[in-house]
Amino acid sequence: MFHCNLCEKETVYLSKFCDKCRRIKHYLNLYDERVYIILDSVLSRDNQKQDNKIKLEINNEIQNLRNKQIKRGSEVD
């Protein structure tokens, strides 16, 4: 019986990471440096400011996706 290498709380049997920490590792593999940037910019705030920053970031992502769709749509026409 071992503890998760990341959180050091959860018990693991066949892997180094518990399910929650494995998800974090997966995000790190997918998004690399962006994960650290987001953690630093969001979690270093109080709860209300965290919520505001999350909403702002989500709105920015939505706008970026819309801009990409518009560009793709105009290329087709």
N, C-alpha and C positions, 0 to 999 in steps of 0.2 A: 504494500500500500504506500503510495507516494502522494505528495502534494503538487499541485499545478506549479510549474516553474515561473509563471508570471504573477498570478495573484497570491500564491502561496497559502491559499485557504481551502480550496476545493480538493477533494480526493480524486486522484486519477489512477487508472489501472493499466491501460495499454498505451497511453500517450503522454506527452510532456505537458499538454495544456488541457484545461477543462473546456467545456463547450463555449462558454462566454469568451474566454481568452483566445480560443481558436478562431472565433469570429474577429477579434481584434487583429490577430496575426494575418488573417485573410485580407482585412482592409489594408493592412500595411503592405502586403504583397501586391494588392491591386493599385493602390494610390500613392504608395511610397512617401515622399516628403510632404505631400499635401495633407496627410493624416496629422503630422506634427504641427504643421501650420494651423490647421483647424483647431486642434487641441489647445495650442497656445493662445490663439486669438479668441476662442470661445470660453474655455474653462477657466481662464484667469480673470473672470468677471464674477460679480455677484449674480444670484439667480435671475433677477429681473433683467439685468443686462445680458445674461446668457440667452434668455428667451428672445430678446430683441435682436441679438446678433444672429441667432438661428433663423429667425424670420427673414432678416435681411439677406443672409446667405442663400436661403431657399428661393427667395424672390430673384436674386441675381442668377441662380442656376436656371430657373424657369425662363427668365428673359434671354439667357444665352441659348437655351434650347430653341426658343421661338425664333431667335435671329438665325440660327442654323437652318431651321425649317423654311424660313422665308428665302434664304439664299438658295437652298436646294430647289424650292418651288420656282424661283425666277430662272434658274439654270435650265429647267425642263422646258419652260415656255419659249 
